[in-house]
């Protein structure tokens, strides 16, 4: 089994040099969703995975209530140079209430037809049959039995000791076995995957030519130590912005950029995540460099 990770903007920022050194052998990242959304970290991740010379792949989050042709076009426009075959993520994010209503109230035959329409369009654009990402119960309850499913390679999401393969497949090309992986260069837990083949088979799947050289990043990461007892993380660098999380005294966060707004110093520490380093003369966080 050859280990790899899959990522999206929630893992930003990532030190890809450390990821490379950790022993990870391939990386798959979210590219698109629906008809217009592009993952906010995709451009950065896509560049850096190529920079460290590692097999890479991209996936599209399927929105069943949206136009299928437009979704395929959007995915191709953003990630036409994906290494492995294009991946279509078939699952439900419950806060998408329109999708939840669709999956609950649409007959299986219609759900199968809708997904097949998207898969056909993706294949037309990328000129290769896509891979389906899904889990046992979701696929079973919404699509199975599905007469054409086995024509597509499966990226299986199963966190059980013995992987549960959906009824319409007998094997898988990738197995996402945990969402609690620990990898150097990534500050939070990350999805881990196993590729069940040989190294040569891995390279063939990712359409990757191995090489030993890669460009070392010269990017400096600035780490902030939190001084305040509890410091709000806000959606924008304003005290009226929505609070999305908190950090506590003694914690550290990575500063992505700094802004001076009206004499108050703010730091961006994630996608739509800001903390006040200095506000109205009070110091809430200080630098240390890594």
C-alpha positions as CSV (number, residue, x, y, z in Angstrom):
1,X,0.0,0.0,0.0
2,X,1.3,3.4,-1.0
3,X,0.3,6.3,1.2
4,X,-1.0,9.7,0.0
5,X,-3.2,12.6,1.2
6,X,-6.2,14.6,-0.1
7,X,-6.6,18.2,0.8
8,X,-8.7,21.3,0.4
9,X,-8.6,25.0,1.6
10,X,-9.3,24.0,5.2
11,X,-5.7,22.7,5.4
12,X,-4.2,26.0,4.2
13,X,-1.4,27.0,4.6
14,X,0.7,23.9,3.9
15,X,4.5,23.6,4.0
16,X,4.8,21.3,1.0
17,X,8.6,20.8,1.4
18,X,7.9,19.2,4.8
19,X,5.0,17.1,3.3
20,X,7.5,15.8,0.7
21,X,10.0,14.8,3.4
22,X,7.3,13.1,5.4
23,X,7.0,10.2,3.1
24,X,3.7,11.1,1.4
25,X,3.8,9.8,-2.2
26,X,0.9,11.5,-3.9
27,X,-1.6,14.4,-3.3
28,X,-5.1,14.9,-4.4
29,X,-6.7,18.3,-4.0
30,X,-10.2,19.8,-4.4
31,X,-10.5,21.9,-7.5
32,X,-14.1,22.8,-8.0
33,X,-17.7,22.5,-6.9
34,X,-20.9,23.0,-8.8
35,X,-20.9,25.3,-11.7
36,X,-18.7,28.2,-10.5
37,X,-16.9,27.6,-7.2
38,X,-13.1,27.1,-7.2
39,X,-11.5,26.0,-4.0
40,X,-9.7,29.0,-2.6
41,X,-6.4,27.2,-2.0
42,X,-6.4,25.2,-5.3
43,X,-4.1,27.6,-7.2
44,X,-1.5,27.6,-4.4
45,X,-1.8,23.8,-3.8
46,X,-1.7,22.9,-7.5
47,X,1.5,25.0,-8.1
48,X,3.2,23.6,-5.0
49,X,2.4,19.9,-5.7
50,X,4.0,20.3,-9.1
51,X,6.9,22.3,-7.6
52,X,7.8,19.4,-5.3
53,X,7.5,17.0,-8.2
54,X,4.9,14.7,-6.8
55,X,2.0,12.8,-8.4
56,X,-1.1,14.9,-8.2
57,X,-4.8,14.7,-8.9
58,X,-7.9,17.0,-8.7
59,X,-11.5,16.4,-7.8
60,X,-14.9,18.0,-8.4
61,X,-17.6,18.1,-5.8
62,X,-20.8,17.0,-7.5
63,X,-23.9,19.2,-6.9
64,X,-26.8,17.2,-8.3
65,X,-29.2,20.1,-8.5
66,X,-26.9,22.1,-10.8
67,X,-26.5,21.9,-14.5
68,X,-24.3,18.9,-15.4
69,X,-22.7,20.2,-18.6
70,X,-21.8,23.5,-16.8
71,X,-20.2,21.5,-14.0
72,X,-18.1,19.4,-16.3
73,X,-17.0,22.5,-18.3
74,X,-16.1,24.3,-15.0
75,X,-14.1,21.3,-13.7
76,X,-12.2,21.0,-17.0
77,X,-11.5,24.8,-17.2
78,X,-9.8,24.7,-13.8
79,X,-8.1,21.3,-13.7
80,X,-7.6,20.1,-17.3
81,X,-4.0,19.2,-16.4
82,X,-4.8,16.8,-13.6
83,X,-2.4,13.9,-13.3
84,X,-4.7,11.0,-12.4
85,X,-8.1,10.7,-14.1
86,X,-10.5,13.4,-13.0
87,X,-12.3,12.5,-9.8
88,X,-16.0,13.2,-9.1
89,X,-16.8,13.4,-5.4
90,X,-20.3,11.9,-4.8
91,X,-21.4,12.6,-1.2
92,X,-23.7,14.9,0.7
93,X,-22.8,18.0,2.7
94,X,-25.9,18.3,4.9
95,X,-25.9,22.1,5.1
96,X,-26.6,22.1,1.3
97,X,-30.3,21.8,1.9
98,X,-31.2,21.7,-1.7
99,X,-28.9,18.7,-2.2
100,X,-30.3,17.0,0.9
101,X,-33.8,17.4,-0.4
102,X,-32.7,16.0,-3.8
103,X,-31.1,12.9,-2.3
104,X,-34.1,12.3,0.0
105,X,-36.9,12.8,-2.5
106,X,-35.4,11.7,-5.9
107,X,-35.9,8.2,-7.1
108,X,-32.8,6.1,-7.5
109,X,-33.2,5.7,-11.3
110,X,-33.2,9.5,-11.6
111,X,-30.2,10.0,-9.4
112,X,-28.3,7.4,-11.4
113,X,-29.3,9.1,-14.7
114,X,-28.3,12.6,-13.4
115,X,-24.9,11.4,-12.2
116,X,-24.2,9.4,-15.4
117,X,-24.9,12.6,-17.4
118,X,-22.2,14.5,-15.4
119,X,-19.8,11.6,-15.7
120,X,-20.3,11.4,-19.5
121,X,-19.7,15.1,-19.9
122,X,-16.5,14.9,-17.7
123,X,-15.3,12.1,-19.9
124,X,-15.9,14.0,-23.1
125,X,-13.9,17.0,-21.8
126,X,-11.0,15.2,-20.2
127,X,-10.9,12.3,-22.7
128,X,-10.6,9.7,-20.0
129,X,-13.2,8.0,-17.8
130,X,-13.4,9.7,-14.4
131,X,-13.1,8.1,-11.0
132,X,-16.0,8.1,-8.5
133,X,-15.3,9.0,-4.8
134,X,-18.0,7.8,-2.5
135,X,-18.7,5.8,0.7
136,X,-20.6,2.5,1.3
137,X,-23.8,3.7,2.9
138,X,-24.3,6.8,0.8
139,X,-23.8,4.9,-2.4
140,X,-25.9,2.0,-1.3
141,X,-28.8,4.2,-0.1
142,X,-28.9,6.5,-3.1
143,X,-27.6,4.6,-6.2
144,X,-27.3,0.9,-5.8
145,X,-28.0,-1.3,-7.6
146,X,-26.4,0.6,-10.4
147,X,-25.7,-1.3,-13.6
148,X,-23.0,0.9,-14.9
149,X,-21.0,1.8,-11.7
150,X,-18.4,-0.9,-12.1
151,X,-17.3,0.7,-15.4
152,X,-15.7,3.4,-13.2
153,X,-12.8,3.1,-10.9
154,X,-13.7,3.7,-7.2
155,X,-12.0,5.9,-4.7
156,X,-13.5,4.4,-1.5
157,X,-14.1,6.4,1.7
158,X,-14.2,3.8,4.5
159,X,-12.8,4.2,8.0
160,X,-13.5,0.7,9.1
161,X,-10.8,-1.8,9.9
162,X,-12.0,-3.9,7.0
163,X,-13.0,-1.5,4.2
164,X,-16.7,-1.7,3.2
165,X,-16.9,-1.6,-0.6
166,X,-20.2,-0.4,-2.1
167,X,-22.3,-3.2,-3.6
168,X,-21.6,-2.3,-7.2
169,X,-17.8,-2.7,-7.0
170,X,-15.5,-5.5,-6.1
171,X,-12.3,-3.4,-5.7
172,X,-11.0,0.1,-5.5
173,X,-8.2,2.2,-6.9
174,X,-7.8,4.4,-3.8
175,X,-8.9,3.9,-0.2
176,X,-9.4,6.9,2.1
177,X,-9.0,5.2,5.4
178,X,-8.9,8.0,8.0
179,X,-9.4,11.7,8.3
180,X,-7.1,11.9,11.3
181,X,-3.7,11.6,9.6
182,X,-0.7,13.5,11.0
183,X,1.7,14.8,8.3
184,X,4.6,17.2,8.8
185,X,3.8,20.5,7.2
186,X,0.1,20.4,7.9
187,X,-1.1,21.9,11.2
188,X,-4.3,19.9,11.5
189,X,-5.4,16.3,10.9
190,X,-5.6,15.3,7.2
191,X,-7.3,12.7,5.1
192,X,-5.0,9.7,4.4
193,X,-5.3,7.3,1.4
194,X,-3.8,4.0,0.4
195,X,-3.1,3.0,-3.2
196,X,-3.3,-0.8,-3.4
197,X,-0.8,-1.3,-6.3
198,X,2.9,-1.1,-7.1
199,X,4.9,2.0,-7.5
200,X,4.9,1.6,-11.3
201,X,1.1,1.2,-11.2
202,X,0.8,4.4,-9.1
203,X,2.8,6.3,-11.6
204,X,0.7,5.0,-14.5
205,X,-2.5,5.9,-12.7
206,X,-1.3,9.4,-12.0
207,X,0.3,9.7,-15.5
208,X,3.5,10.8,-13.7
209,X,7.1,10.6,-14.7
210,X,9.3,10.4,-11.6
211,X,12.2,12.7,-11.0
212,X,14.5,13.5,-8.1
213,X,14.8,17.2,-8.3
214,X,12.4,19.8,-7.1
215,X,12.5,23.5,-6.3
216,X,12.9,24.2,-2.6
217,X,10.6,26.9,-1.4
218,X,12.1,30.1,-0.1
219,X,8.8,31.2,1.4
220,X,9.1,32.3,5.1
221,X,6.4,31.2,7.4
222,X,5.6,33.6,10.2
223,X,4.3,32.0,13.4
224,X,2.3,34.0,15.9
225,X,2.2,33.3,19.6
226,X,-1.2,34.2,21.2
227,X,-0.9,36.5,24.2
228,X,-4.6,37.2,24.9
229,X,-6.5,34.8,27.2
230,X,-9.0,34.1,24.3
231,X,-8.7,35.8,20.9
232,X,-11.5,35.8,18.4
233,X,-10.9,34.7,14.8
234,X,-13.1,36.7,12.5
235,X,-14.3,36.4,8.9
236,X,-12.9,39.8,8.0
237,X,-10.4,42.2,9.7
238,X,-13.0,44.2,11.6
239,X,-14.4,43.8,15.1
240,X,-17.9,43.7,13.7
241,X,-17.1,40.7,11.4
242,X,-18.6,37.3,12.3
243,X,-16.6,35.2,14.7
244,X,-15.7,31.9,13.1
245,X,-13.4,30.4,15.8
246,X,-11.2,31.3,18.8
247,X,-7.6,30.8,19.8
248,X,-6.2,30.8,23.4
249,X,-3.2,32.0,25.1
250,X,-0.1,29.9,24.4
251,X,-1.5,28.7,21.0
252,X,0.3,29.4,17.8
253,X,-1.0,30.2,14.3
254,X,0.6,30.8,10.9
255,X,0.3,34.4,9.6
256,X,-0.4,34.4,5.9
257,X,-0.6,38.2,5.5
258,X,-0.8,41.4,7.6
259,X,-3.0,44.4,7.3
260,X,-2.9,47.8,9.0
261,X,-6.5,49.2,9.3
262,X,-6.8,52.5,11.0
263,X,-3.7,51.9,13.1
264,X,-4.9,48.4,14.2
265,X,-2.8,45.4,13.0
266,X,-4.6,42.3,11.8
267,X,-3.2,39.0,10.6
268,X,-4.9,36.5,8.2
269,X,-4.4,33.0,9.6
270,X,-6.6,31.0,7.2
271,X,-9.2,31.3,4.5
272,X,-11.5,34.1,5.7
273,X,-9.9,34.0,9.1
274,X,-8.4,37.0,10.8
275,X,-7.1,37.9,14.3
276,X,-6.2,41.3,15.8
277,X,-2.5,41.3,16.6
278,X,-2.6,44.8,18.0
279,X,-5.8,46.7,18.6
280,X,-6.3,50.1,20.2
281,X,-2.8,49.9,21.7
282,X,-3.2,46.4,23.2
283,X,-0.9,43.6,22.0
284,X,-2.6,40.3,21.4
285,X,-0.1,38.2,19.4
286,X,3.7,38.4,18.7
287,X,5.9,36.8,16.1
288,X,8.2,33.9,16.3
289,X,9.8,32.6,13.1
290,X,10.0,29.0,11.8
